[in-house]
Amino acid sequence: MINLFQPRAKSFGAAFVGHRGAAPERAVFADPAASGMFLAAGALGLQEGDEVVLPAPSFLAAADPVRAHGGRPVFCDVDPGTLSSTWEGIEPAVTERTRAVVALQYGGYPGDMERIAERCRALGIVLIEDAARSAAPPRRSVEWRGAEARRGVPVGAVR
């Protein structure tokens, strides 16, 4: 694990955040990605019984922080062609106990993050974008299957 307080780690984190187009005050560089999930789960203030929807092909380290903070991981389906999250896969897993959704962006395909963000916002659910497997795709929207994946928003940008 990288010591996040070392000057080289801090400068790399700042450069990477700038490269991805995220606002520095809204991003935390964490290595490994599991550390970032622990930070996010802690920031949610989970209570016993609170649910966090996670993509089924997610790494086990994404569910551990939810359990460690008192929450319950609930797994959902992803697009079988891209392995990225879709609202159609997430929606069946959402209940009145859902506090957050972790949306997986896999292999440079961010999925329909605009729709996922819109639905989460409407339901008052926190959206955590897991771009650990999509760290350096094209800087702006990618075309795939003829549909715009993101409308000019950098992949992994914090909302």
Buried (B, 14 or more C-beta within 10 A) or exposed (E): EBEEEEEEBEEBBEEBBEEBBBEEEEBBBBBEBBBBBBEBBEEBEBEEEBBBBBBEBBBEBBBBBBEEBBBBBBBBBBBEEBBBBBBEBBBEBBEEEBBBBBBBBBEBBBBBBBEBBEBBEEEEBBBBBBBBBBBEBEEBBBEBEEEEBBEEBBBBBBB
